[in-house]
Amino acid sequence: MDLEIKDFESALQSLEDIVQQLESGGLTLDRALELFEEGTRLTRFCSAKLEEAERKVELLVKDAEGAWKETPFLPGPENTQDR
């Protein structure tokens, strides 16, 4: 399969298609392994893109004086509440 991955959305769609094929059964062992390998490659790509996006996300929060400021996104429970 080894096609060039264009973007997150197309990689995710390809991954969903692979999952459907694997779940439907009826594949030869060689074809199933091919799809599994491609799925693994797509999963790594999507994971890297999500990590990259997470690093770029910034939250706007109010400082002590009530002014808005940008702060880096840090995953954790303190960033899940409305501010």
PDB file with one MODEL, atoms N, CA, C and O in Angstrom:
MODEL        1
ATOM      1  N   MET A   1       0.831  -1.194   0.000  1.00  0.00           N
ATOM      2  CA  MET A   1       0.000   0.000   0.000  1.00  0.00           C
ATOM      3  C   MET A   1       0.870   1.250   0.000  1.00  0.00           C
ATOM      4  O   MET A   1       0.744   2.049  -0.928  1.00  0.00           O
ATOM      5  N   ASP A   2       1.684   1.457   0.909  1.00  0.00           N
ATOM      6  CA  ASP A   2       2.729   2.471   1.024  1.00  0.00           C
ATOM      7  C   ASP A   2       2.529   3.757   0.214  1.00  0.00           C
ATOM      8  O   ASP A   2       3.451   4.208  -0.467  1.00  0.00           O
ATOM      9  N   LEU A   3       1.347   4.341   0.282  1.00  0.00           N
ATOM     10  CA  LEU A   3       1.083   5.614  -0.384  1.00  0.00           C
ATOM     11  C   LEU A   3       1.530   6.754   0.514  1.00  0.00           C
ATOM     12  O   LEU A   3       1.606   6.607   1.734  1.00  0.00           O
ATOM     13  N   GLU A   4       1.823   7.888  -0.100  1.00  0.00           N
ATOM     14  CA  GLU A   4       2.222   9.051   0.685  1.00  0.00           C
ATOM     15  C   GLU A   4       1.015   9.584   1.456  1.00  0.00           C
ATOM     16  O   GLU A   4      -0.079   9.716   0.908  1.00  0.00           O
ATOM     17  N   ILE A   5       1.231   9.884   2.719  1.00  0.00           N
ATOM     18  CA  ILE A   5       0.161  10.408   3.560  1.00  0.00           C
ATOM     19  C   ILE A   5       0.106  11.912   3.351  1.00  0.00           C
ATOM     20  O   ILE A   5       1.111  12.603   3.512  1.00  0.00           O
ATOM     21  N   LYS A   6      -1.079  12.423   2.988  1.00  0.00           N
ATOM     22  CA  LYS A   6      -1.208  13.845   2.672  1.00  0.00           C
ATOM     23  C   LYS A   6      -1.505  14.699   3.899  1.00  0.00           C
ATOM     24  O   LYS A   6      -0.846  15.712   4.132  1.00  0.00           O
ATOM     25  N   ASP A   7      -2.494  14.290   4.675  1.00  0.00           N
ATOM     26  CA  ASP A   7      -2.871  15.082   5.841  1.00  0.00           C
ATOM     27  C   ASP A   7      -3.560  14.191   6.865  1.00  0.00           C
ATOM     28  O   ASP A   7      -3.831  13.018   6.610  1.00  0.00           O
ATOM     29  N   PHE A   8      -3.837  14.768   8.021  1.00  0.00           N
ATOM     30  CA  PHE A   8      -4.430  14.014   9.121  1.00  0.00           C
ATOM     31  C   PHE A   8      -5.770  13.406   8.724  1.00  0.00           C
ATOM     32  O   PHE A   8      -6.025  12.232   8.988  1.00  0.00           O
ATOM     33  N   GLU A   9      -6.624  14.205   8.089  1.00  0.00           N
ATOM     34  CA  GLU A   9      -7.964  13.755   7.752  1.00  0.00           C
ATOM     35  C   GLU A   9      -7.947  12.578   6.783  1.00  0.00           C
ATOM     36  O   GLU A   9      -8.687  11.612   6.966  1.00  0.00           O
ATOM     37  N   SER A  10      -7.105  12.654   5.749  1.00  0.00           N
ATOM     38  CA  SER A  10      -7.045  11.545   4.790  1.00  0.00           C
ATOM     39  C   SER A  10      -6.409  10.310   5.438  1.00  0.00           C
ATOM     40  O   SER A  10      -6.791   9.184   5.122  1.00  0.00           O
ATOM     41  N   ALA A  11      -5.447  10.512   6.338  1.00  0.00           N
ATOM     42  CA  ALA A  11      -4.838   9.390   7.046  1.00  0.00           C
ATOM     43  C   ALA A  11      -5.863   8.708   7.945  1.00  0.00           C
ATOM     44  O   ALA A  11      -5.920   7.481   8.014  1.00  0.00           O
ATOM     45  N   LEU A  12      -6.665   9.506   8.626  1.00  0.00           N
ATOM     46  CA  LEU A  12      -7.694   8.957   9.509  1.00  0.00           C
ATOM     47  C   LEU A  12      -8.740   8.193   8.706  1.00  0.00           C
ATOM     48  O   LEU A  12      -9.180   7.122   9.125  1.00  0.00           O
ATOM     49  N   GLN A  13      -9.140   8.730   7.562  1.00  0.00           N
ATOM     50  CA  GLN A  13     -10.104   8.040   6.702  1.00  0.00           C
ATOM     51  C   GLN A  13      -9.531   6.714   6.207  1.00  0.00           C
ATOM     52  O   GLN A  13     -10.225   5.698   6.201  1.00  0.00           O
ATOM     53  N   SER A  14      -8.272   6.726   5.795  1.00  0.00           N
ATOM     54  CA  SER A  14      -7.624   5.494   5.347  1.00  0.00           C
ATOM     55  C   SER A  14      -7.563   4.472   6.478  1.00  0.00           C
ATOM     56  O   SER A  14      -7.775   3.279   6.260  1.00  0.00           O
ATOM     57  N   LEU A  15      -7.276   4.942   7.672  1.00  0.00           N
ATOM     58  CA  LEU A  15      -7.222   4.057   8.834  1.00  0.00           C
ATOM     59  C   LEU A  15      -8.594   3.440   9.101  1.00  0.00           C
ATOM     60  O   LEU A  15      -8.692   2.246   9.386  1.00  0.00           O
ATOM     61  N   GLU A  16      -9.643   4.240   9.013  1.00  0.00           N
ATOM     62  CA  GLU A  16     -10.999   3.724   9.207  1.00  0.00           C
ATOM     63  C   GLU A  16     -11.342   2.681   8.143  1.00  0.00           C
ATOM     64  O   GLU A  16     -11.972   1.669   8.451  1.00  0.00           O
ATOM     65  N   ASP A  17     -10.936   2.918   6.899  1.00  0.00           N
ATOM     66  CA  ASP A  17     -11.173   1.959   5.821  1.00  0.00           C
ATOM     67  C   ASP A  17     -10.453   0.639   6.095  1.00  0.00           C
ATOM     68  O   ASP A  17     -11.002  -0.439   5.868  1.00  0.00           O
ATOM     69  N   ILE A  18      -9.228   0.736   6.582  1.00  0.00           N
ATOM     70  CA  ILE A  18      -8.446  -0.469   6.903  1.00  0.00           C
ATOM     71  C   ILE A  18      -9.121  -1.261   8.008  1.00  0.00           C
ATOM     72  O   ILE A  18      -9.211  -2.486   7.933  1.00  0.00           O
ATOM     73  N   VAL A  19      -9.590  -0.573   9.024  1.00  0.00           N
ATOM     74  CA  VAL A  19     -10.261  -1.251  10.132  1.00  0.00           C
ATOM     75  C   VAL A  19     -11.496  -1.994   9.614  1.00  0.00           C
ATOM     76  O   VAL A  19     -11.736  -3.142   9.990  1.00  0.00           O
ATOM     77  N   GLN A  20     -12.272  -1.341   8.759  1.00  0.00           N
ATOM     78  CA  GLN A  20     -13.453  -1.998   8.196  1.00  0.00           C
ATOM     79  C   GLN A  20     -13.079  -3.257   7.418  1.00  0.00           C
ATOM     80  O   GLN A  20     -13.728  -4.294   7.551  1.00  0.00           O
ATOM     81  N   GLN A  21     -12.034  -3.158   6.613  1.00  0.00           N
ATOM     82  CA  GLN A  21     -11.598  -4.323   5.839  1.00  0.00           C
ATOM     83  C   GLN A  21     -11.154  -5.465   6.743  1.00  0.00           C
ATOM     84  O   GLN A  21     -11.496  -6.625   6.514  1.00  0.00           O
ATOM     85  N   LEU A  22     -10.390  -5.120   7.769  1.00  0.00           N
ATOM     86  CA  LEU A  22      -9.910  -6.156   8.683  1.00  0.00           C
ATOM     87  C   LEU A  22     -11.063  -6.786   9.466  1.00  0.00           C
ATOM     88  O   LEU A  22     -11.074  -7.995   9.699  1.00  0.00           O
ATOM     89  N   GLU A  23     -12.025  -5.967   9.867  1.00  0.00           N
ATOM     90  CA  GLU A  23     -13.155  -6.482  10.642  1.00  0.00           C
ATOM     91  C   GLU A  23     -14.104  -7.322   9.788  1.00  0.00           C
ATOM     92  O   GLU A  23     -14.768  -8.221  10.303  1.00  0.00           O
ATOM     93  N   SER A  24     -14.170  -7.037   8.498  1.00  0.00           N
ATOM     94  CA  SER A  24     -15.098  -7.771   7.630  1.00  0.00           C
ATOM     95  C   SER A  24     -14.638  -9.202   7.385  1.00  0.00           C
ATOM     96  O   SER A  24     -15.444 -10.067   7.044  1.00  0.00           O
ATOM     97  N   GLY A  25     -13.354  -9.451   7.558  1.00  0.00           N
ATOM     98  CA  GLY A  25     -12.825 -10.797   7.366  1.00  0.00           C
ATOM     99  C   GLY A  25     -12.698 -11.131   5.891  1.00  0.00           C
ATOM    100  O   GLY A  25     -12.850 -10.267   5.028  1.00  0.00           O
ATOM    101  N   GLY A  26     -12.419 -12.388   5.617  1.00  0.00           N
ATOM    102  CA  GLY A  26     -12.315 -12.831   4.245  1.00  0.00           C
ATOM    103  C   GLY A  26     -11.028 -12.438   3.552  1.00  0.00           C
ATOM    104  O   GLY A  26     -10.905 -12.622   2.341  1.00  0.00           O
ATOM    105  N   LEU A  27     -10.068 -11.904   4.282  1.00  0.00           N
ATOM    106  CA  LEU A  27      -8.793 -11.505   3.695  1.00  0.00           C
ATOM    107  C   LEU A  27      -7.786 -12.644   3.828  1.00  0.00           C
ATOM    108  O   LEU A  27      -7.849 -13.443   4.762  1.00  0.00           O
ATOM    109  N   THR A  28      -6.881 -12.700   2.899  1.00  0.00           N
ATOM    110  CA  THR A  28      -5.783 -13.640   3.060  1.00  0.00           C
ATOM    111  C   THR A  28      -4.890 -13.146   4.187  1.00  0.00           C
ATOM    112  O   THR A  28      -4.920 -11.969   4.547  1.00  0.00           O
ATOM    113  N   LEU A  29      -4.108 -14.042   4.732  1.00  0.00           N
ATOM    114  CA  LEU A  29      -3.203 -13.652   5.812  1.00  0.00           C
ATOM    115  C   LEU A  29      -2.232 -12.584   5.335  1.00  0.00           C
ATOM    116  O   LEU A  29      -1.970 -11.619   6.054  1.00  0.00           O
ATOM    117  N   ASP A  30      -1.697 -12.745   4.133  1.00  0.00           N
ATOM    118  CA  ASP A  30      -0.759 -11.750   3.602  1.00  0.00           C
ATOM    119  C   ASP A  30      -1.408 -10.383   3.465  1.00  0.00           C
ATOM    120  O   ASP A  30      -0.802  -9.370   3.813  1.00  0.00           O
ATOM    121  N   ARG A  31      -2.642 -10.346   2.959  1.00  0.00           N
ATOM    122  CA  ARG A  31      -3.343  -9.064   2.793  1.00  0.00           C
ATOM    123  C   ARG A  31      -3.659  -8.443   4.150  1.00  0.00           C
ATOM    124  O   ARG A  31      -3.532  -7.231   4.325  1.00  0.00           O
ATOM    125  N   ALA A  32      -4.068  -9.265   5.103  1.00  0.00           N
ATOM    126  CA  ALA A  32      -4.364  -8.761   6.446  1.00  0.00           C
ATOM    127  C   ALA A  32      -3.113  -8.168   7.078  1.00  0.00           C
ATOM    128  O   ALA A  32      -3.180  -7.115   7.711  1.00  0.00           O
ATOM    129  N   LEU A  33      -1.975  -8.830   6.915  1.00  0.00           N
ATOM    130  CA  LEU A  33      -0.719  -8.299   7.458  1.00  0.00           C
ATOM    131  C   LEU A  33      -0.317  -7.003   6.771  1.00  0.00           C
ATOM    132  O   LEU A  33       0.174  -6.076   7.415  1.00  0.00           O
ATOM    133  N   GLU A  34      -0.526  -6.942   5.453  1.00  0.00           N
ATOM    134  CA  GLU A  34      -0.249  -5.703   4.707  1.00  0.00           C
ATOM    135  C   GLU A  34      -1.070  -4.542   5.264  1.00  0.00           C
ATOM    136  O   GLU A  34      -0.549  -3.457   5.523  1.00  0.00           O
ATOM    137  N   LEU A  35      -2.362  -4.799   5.440  1.00  0.00           N
ATOM    138  CA  LEU A  35      -3.251  -3.758   5.962  1.00  0.00           C
ATOM    139  C   LEU A  35      -2.881  -3.378   7.393  1.00  0.00           C
ATOM    140  O   LEU A  35      -2.927  -2.204   7.760  1.00  0.00           O
ATOM    141  N   PHE A  36      -2.518  -4.364   8.191  1.00  0.00           N
ATOM    142  CA  PHE A  36      -2.112  -4.096   9.567  1.00  0.00           C
ATOM    143  C   PHE A  36      -0.883  -3.192   9.599  1.00  0.00           C
ATOM    144  O   PHE A  36      -0.830  -2.236  10.374  1.00  0.00           O
ATOM    145  N   GLU A  37       0.097  -3.493   8.762  1.00  0.00           N
ATOM    146  CA  GLU A  37       1.310  -2.673   8.696  1.00  0.00           C
ATOM    147  C   GLU A  37       0.989  -1.248   8.259  1.00  0.00           C
ATOM    148  O   GLU A  37       1.513  -0.289   8.825  1.00  0.00           O
ATOM    149  N   GLU A  38       0.132  -1.112   7.257  1.00  0.00           N
ATOM    150  CA  GLU A  38      -0.259   0.223   6.795  1.00  0.00           C
ATOM    151  C   GLU A  38      -1.024   0.953   7.894  1.00  0.00           C
ATOM    152  O   GLU A  38      -0.836   2.153   8.093  1.00  0.00           O
ATOM    153  N   GLY A  39      -1.883   0.233   8.604  1.00  0.00           N
ATOM    154  CA  GLY A  39      -2.625   0.832   9.716  1.00  0.00           C
ATOM    155  C   GLY A  39      -1.699   1.327  10.813  1.00  0.00           C
ATOM    156  O   GLY A  39      -1.923   2.389  11.394  1.00  0.00           O
ATOM    157  N   THR A  40      -0.671   0.564  11.090  1.00  0.00           N
ATOM    158  CA  THR A  40       0.320   0.971  12.092  1.00  0.00           C
ATOM    159  C   THR A  40       1.030   2.248  11.657  1.00  0.00           C
ATOM    160  O   THR A  40       1.237   3.154  12.464  1.00  0.00           O
ATOM    161  N   ARG A  41       1.398   2.317  10.393  1.00  0.00           N
ATOM    162  CA  ARG A  41       2.062   3.513   9.863  1.00  0.00           C
ATOM    163  C   ARG A  41       1.132   4.729   9.938  1.00  0.00           C
ATOM    164  O   ARG A  41       1.562   5.822  10.306  1.00  0.00           O
ATOM    165  N   LEU A  42      -0.133   4.536   9.592  1.00  0.00           N
ATOM    166  CA  LEU A  42      -1.103   5.627   9.655  1.00  0.00           C
ATOM    167  C   LEU A  42      -1.352   6.065  11.093  1.00  0.00           C
ATOM    168  O   LEU A  42      -1.504   7.257  11.364  1.00  0.00           O
ATOM    169  N   THR A  43      -1.395   5.110  12.009  1.00  0.00           N
ATOM    170  CA  THR A  43      -1.599   5.428  13.422  1.00  0.00           C
ATOM    171  C   THR A  43      -0.452   6.282  13.950  1.00  0.00           C
ATOM    172  O   THR A  43      -0.679   7.249  14.677  1.00  0.00           O
ATOM    173  N   ARG A  44       0.764   5.931  13.590  1.00  0.00           N
ATOM    174  CA  ARG A  44       1.933   6.720  14.022  1.00  0.00           C
ATOM    175  C   ARG A  44       1.862   8.135  13.455  1.00  0.00           C
ATOM    176  O   ARG A  44       2.141   9.106  14.159  1.00  0.00           O
ATOM    177  N   PHE A  45       1.487   8.251  12.179  1.00  0.00           N
ATOM    178  CA  PHE A  45       1.372   9.566  11.545  1.00  0.00           C
ATOM    179  C   PHE A  45       0.321  10.414  12.266  1.00  0.00           C
ATOM    180  O   PHE A  45       0.577  11.567  12.612  1.00  0.00           O
ATOM    181  N   CYS A  46      -0.864   9.834  12.491  1.00  0.00           N
ATOM    182  CA  CYS A  46      -1.942  10.573  13.156  1.00  0.00           C
ATOM    183  C   CYS A  46      -1.545  10.977  14.571  1.00  0.00           C
ATOM    184  O   CYS A  46      -1.819  12.096  15.004  1.00  0.00           O
ATOM    185  N   SER A  47      -0.910  10.075  15.275  1.00  0.00           N
ATOM    186  CA  SER A  47      -0.470  10.367  16.639  1.00  0.00           C
ATOM    187  C   SER A  47       0.525  11.529  16.650  1.00  0.00           C
ATOM    188  O   SER A  47       0.434  12.415  17.499  1.00  0.00           O
ATOM    189  N   ALA A  48       1.466  11.525  15.717  1.00  0.00           N
ATOM    190  CA  ALA A  48       2.454  12.611  15.636  1.00  0.00           C
ATOM    191  C   ALA A  48       1.773  13.932  15.313  1.00  0.00           C
ATOM    192  O   ALA A  48       2.126  14.968  15.876  1.00  0.00           O
ATOM    193  N   LYS A  49       0.799  13.902  14.408  1.00  0.00           N
ATOM    194  CA  LYS A  49       0.078  15.134  14.059  1.00  0.00           C
ATOM    195  C   LYS A  49      -0.698  15.671  15.253  1.00  0.00           C
ATOM    196  O   LYS A  49      -0.724  16.880  15.484  1.00  0.00           O
ATOM    197  N   LEU A  50      -1.331  14.782  16.013  1.00  0.00           N
ATOM    198  CA  LEU A  50      -2.069  15.216  17.195  1.00  0.00           C
ATOM    199  C   LEU A  50      -1.145  15.807  18.252  1.00  0.00           C
ATOM    200  O   LEU A  50      -1.479  16.810  18.883  1.00  0.00           O
ATOM    201  N   GLU A  51       0.010  15.189  18.443  1.00  0.00           N
ATOM    202  CA  GLU A  51       0.985  15.727  19.397  1.00  0.00           C
ATOM    203  C   GLU A  51       1.472  17.105  18.955  1.00  0.00           C
ATOM    204  O   GLU A  51       1.635  18.007  19.777  1.00  0.00           O
ATOM    205  N   GLU A  52       1.700  17.259  17.664  1.00  0.00           N
ATOM    206  CA  GLU A  52       2.130  18.544  17.117  1.00  0.00           C
ATOM    207  C   GLU A  52       1.051  19.606  17.336  1.00  0.00           C
ATOM    208  O   GLU A  52       1.358  20.735  17.718  1.00  0.00           O
ATOM    209  N   ALA A  53      -0.190  19.252  17.098  1.00  0.00           N
ATOM    210  CA  ALA A  53      -1.295  20.185  17.291  1.00  0.00           C
ATOM    211  C   ALA A  53      -1.436  20.566  18.759  1.00  0.00           C
ATOM    212  O   ALA A  53      -1.691  21.726  19.084  1.00  0.00           O
ATOM    213  N   GLU A  54      -1.271  19.598  19.632  1.00  0.00           N
ATOM    214  CA  GLU A  54      -1.373  19.863  21.064  1.00  0.00           C
ATOM    215  C   GLU A  54      -0.337  20.888  21.511  1.00  0.00           C
ATOM    216  O   GLU A  54      -0.624  21.758  22.332  1.00  0.00           O
ATOM    217  N   ARG A  55       0.868  20.776  20.963  1.00  0.00           N
ATOM    218  CA  ARG A  55       1.923  21.730  21.325  1.00  0.00           C
ATOM    219  C   ARG A  55       1.596  23.139  20.837  1.00  0.00           C
ATOM    220  O   ARG A  55       2.066  24.118  21.417  1.00  0.00           O
ATOM    221  N   LYS A  56       0.802  23.251  19.786  1.00  0.00           N
ATOM    222  CA  LYS A  56       0.480  24.565  19.232  1.00  0.00           C
ATOM    223  C   LYS A  56      -0.720  25.225  19.901  1.00  0.00           C
ATOM    224  O   LYS A  56      -0.908  26.438  19.811  1.00  0.00           O
ATOM    225  N   VAL A  57      -1.517  24.419  20.565  1.00  0.00           N
ATOM    226  CA  VAL A  57      -2.728  24.962  21.180  1.00  0.00           C
ATOM    227  C   VAL A  57      -2.354  25.898  22.324  1.00  0.00           C
ATOM    228  O   VAL A  57      -1.509  25.578  23.160  1.00  0.00           O
ATOM    229  N   GLU A  58      -2.981  27.023  22.340  1.00  0.00           N
ATOM    230  CA  GLU A  58      -2.773  27.952  23.448  1.00  0.00           C
ATOM    231  C   GLU A  58      -4.124  28.309  24.037  1.00  0.00           C
ATOM    232  O   GLU A  58      -5.130  28.369  23.330  1.00  0.00           O
ATOM    233  N   LEU A  59      -4.134  28.542  25.322  1.00  0.00           N
ATOM    234  CA  LEU A  59      -5.351  28.933  26.009  1.00  0.00           C
ATOM    235  C   LEU A  59      -5.293  30.413  26.349  1.00  0.00           C
ATOM    236  O   LEU A  59      -4.242  30.941  26.713  1.00  0.00           O
ATOM    237  N   LEU A  60      -6.402  31.052  26.228  1.00  0.00           N
ATOM    238  CA  LEU A  60      -6.497  32.434  26.697  1.00  0.00           C
ATOM    239  C   LEU A  60      -7.036  32.400  28.114  1.00  0.00           C
ATOM    240  O   LEU A  60      -8.099  31.832  28.368  1.00  0.00           O
ATOM    241  N   VAL A  61      -6.308  33.005  29.033  1.00  0.00           N
ATOM    242  CA  VAL A  61      -6.736  33.059  30.428  1.00  0.00           C
ATOM    243  C   VAL A  61      -6.590  34.481  30.942  1.00  0.00           C
ATOM    244  O   VAL A  61      -5.818  35.277  30.406  1.00  0.00           O
ATOM    245  N   LYS A  62      -7.328  34.781  31.968  1.00  0.00           N
ATOM    246  CA  LYS A  62      -7.221  36.102  32.585  1.00  0.00           C
ATOM    247  C   LYS A  62      -6.149  36.072  33.655  1.00  0.00           C
ATOM    248  O   LYS A  62      -6.062  35.133  34.446  1.00  0.00           O
ATOM    249  N   ASP A  63      -5.324  37.129  33.666  1.00  0.00           N
ATOM    250  CA  ASP A  63      -4.326  37.236  34.724  1.00  0.00           C
ATOM    251  C   ASP A  63      -4.954  37.889  35.946  1.00  0.00           C
ATOM    252  O   ASP A  63      -6.160  38.132  35.967  1.00  0.00           O
ATOM    253  N   ALA A  64      -4.154  38.173  36.957  1.00  0.00           N
ATOM    254  CA  ALA A  64      -4.656  38.722  38.216  1.00  0.00           C
ATOM    255  C   ALA A  64      -5.360  40.064  38.049  1.00  0.00           C
ATOM    256  O   ALA A  64      -6.253  40.400  38.826  1.00  0.00           O
ATOM    257  N   GLU A  65      -4.954  40.840  37.026  1.00  0.00           N
ATOM    258  CA  GLU A  65      -5.571  42.155  36.782  1.00  0.00           C
ATOM    259  C   GLU A  65      -6.807  42.054  35.893  1.00  0.00           C
ATOM    260  O   GLU A  65      -7.449  43.067  35.613  1.00  0.00           O
ATOM    261  N   GLY A  66      -7.146  40.854  35.448  1.00  0.00           N
ATOM    262  CA  GLY A  66      -8.323  40.669  34.607  1.00  0.00           C
ATOM    263  C   GLY A  66      -8.044  40.815  33.118  1.00  0.00           C
ATOM    264  O   GLY A  66      -8.971  40.776  32.309  1.00  0.00           O
ATOM    265  N   ALA A  67      -6.780  40.983  32.748  1.00  0.00           N
ATOM    266  CA  ALA A  67      -6.431  41.108  31.338  1.00  0.00           C
ATOM    267  C   ALA A  67      -6.242  39.714  30.735  1.00  0.00           C
ATOM    268  O   ALA A  67      -5.769  38.795  31.404  1.00  0.00           O
ATOM    269  N   TRP A  68      -6.617  39.573  29.470  1.00  0.00           N
ATOM    270  CA  TRP A  68      -6.432  38.292  28.787  1.00  0.00           C
ATOM    271  C   TRP A  68      -4.975  38.115  28.392  1.00  0.00           C
ATOM    272  O   TRP A  68      -4.324  39.060  27.947  1.00  0.00           O
ATOM    273  N   LYS A  69      -4.471  36.909  28.555  1.00  0.00           N
ATOM    274  CA  LYS A  69      -3.111  36.618  28.122  1.00  0.00           C
ATOM    275  C   LYS A  69      -3.079  35.212  27.548  1.00  0.00           C
ATOM    276  O   LYS A  69      -3.913  34.375  27.892  1.00  0.00           O
ATOM    277  N   GLU A  70      -2.119  34.955  26.674  1.00  0.00           N
ATOM    278  CA  GLU A  70      -1.961  33.631  26.087  1.00  0.00           C
ATOM    279  C   GLU A  70      -0.996  32.823  26.936  1.00  0.00           C
ATOM    280  O   GLU A  70       0.046  33.318  27.363  1.00  0.00           O
ATOM    281  N   THR A  71      -1.361  31.575  27.172  1.00  0.00           N
ATOM    282  CA  THR A  71      -0.466  30.672  27.889  1.00  0.00           C
ATOM    283  C   THR A  71      -0.424  29.350  27.134  1.00  0.00           C
ATOM    284  O   THR A  71      -1.414  28.972  26.507  1.00  0.00           O
ATOM    285  N   PRO A  72       0.684  28.652  27.179  1.00  0.00           N
ATOM    286  CA  PRO A  72       0.763  27.366  26.492  1.00  0.00           C
ATOM    287  C   PRO A  72      -0.221  26.369  27.077  1.00  0.00           C
ATOM    288  O   PRO A  72      -0.510  26.396  28.273  1.00  0.00           O
ATOM    289  N   PHE A  73      -0.726  25.499  26.237  1.00  0.00           N
ATOM    290  CA  PHE A  73      -1.625  24.452  26.682  1.00  0.00           C
ATOM    291  C   PHE A  73      -0.828  23.392  27.409  1.00  0.00           C
ATOM    292  O   PHE A  73       0.154  22.874  26.877  1.00  0.00           O
ATOM    293  N   LEU A  74      -1.236  23.069  28.608  1.00  0.00           N
ATOM    294  CA  LEU A  74      -0.614  22.003  29.379  1.00  0.00           C
ATOM    295  C   LEU A  74      -1.713  21.011  29.730  1.00  0.00           C
ATOM    296  O   LEU A  74      -2.620  21.351  30.490  1.00  0.00           O
ATOM    297  N   PRO A  75      -1.656  19.798  29.199  1.00  0.00           N
ATOM    298  CA  PRO A  75      -2.709  18.830  29.495  1.00  0.00           C
ATOM    299  C   PRO A  75      -2.799  18.574  30.991  1.00  0.00           C
ATOM    300  O   PRO A  75      -1.785  18.505  31.686  1.00  0.00           O
ATOM    301  N   GLY A  76      -4.000  18.437  31.464  1.00  0.00           N
ATOM    302  CA  GLY A  76      -4.206  18.142  32.870  1.00  0.00           C
ATOM    303  C   GLY A  76      -5.556  18.642  33.317  1.00  0.00           C
ATOM    304  O   GLY A  76      -6.226  19.363  32.578  1.00  0.00           O
ATOM    305  N   PRO A  77      -5.967  18.274  34.508  1.00  0.00           N
ATOM    306  CA  PRO A  77      -7.305  18.637  34.988  1.00  0.00           C
ATOM    307  C   PRO A  77      -7.510  20.133  35.131  1.00  0.00           C
ATOM    308  O   PRO A  77      -8.639  20.610  35.017  1.00  0.00           O
ATOM    309  N   GLU A  78      -6.445  20.886  35.378  1.00  0.00           N
ATOM    310  CA  GLU A  78      -6.617  22.340  35.547  1.00  0.00           C
ATOM    311  C   GLU A  78      -7.019  23.031  34.245  1.00  0.00           C
ATOM    312  O   GLU A  78      -7.516  24.156  34.287  1.00  0.00           O
ATOM    313  N   ASN A  79      -6.820  22.395  33.096  1.00  0.00           N
ATOM    314  CA  ASN A  79      -7.176  22.996  31.823  1.00  0.00           C
ATOM    315  C   ASN A  79      -8.485  22.468  31.268  1.00  0.00           C
ATOM    316  O   ASN A  79      -8.837  22.795  30.135  1.00  0.00           O
ATOM    317  N   THR A  80      -9.217  21.665  32.021  1.00  0.00           N
ATOM    318  CA  THR A  80     -10.478  21.130  31.546  1.00  0.00           C
ATOM    319  C   THR A  80     -11.664  21.933  32.028  1.00  0.00           C
ATOM    320  O   THR A  80     -12.787  21.709  31.578  1.00  0.00           O
ATOM    321  N   GLN A  81     -11.434  22.862  32.932  1.00  0.00           N
ATOM    322  CA  GLN A  81     -12.533  23.670  33.463  1.00  0.00           C
ATOM    323  C   GLN A  81     -12.622  24.977  32.689  1.00  0.00           C
ATOM    324  O   GLN A  81     -11.631  25.466  32.147  1.00  0.00           O
ATOM    325  N   ASP A  82     -13.846  25.538  32.649  1.00  0.00           N
ATOM    326  CA  ASP A  82     -14.014  26.852  32.012  1.00  0.00           C
ATOM    327  C   ASP A  82     -13.331  27.904  32.861  1.00  0.00           C
ATOM    328  O   ASP A  82     -13.351  27.855  34.091  1.00  0.00           O
ATOM    329  N   ARG A  83     -12.723  28.864  32.165  1.00  0.00           N
ATOM    330  CA  ARG A  83     -12.035  29.936  32.902  1.00  0.00           C
ATOM    331  C   ARG A  83     -12.691  31.242  32.620  1.00  0.00           C
ATOM    332  O   ARG A  83     -12.266  32.272  33.143  1.00  0.00           O
TER     333      ARG A  83
ENDMDL
END
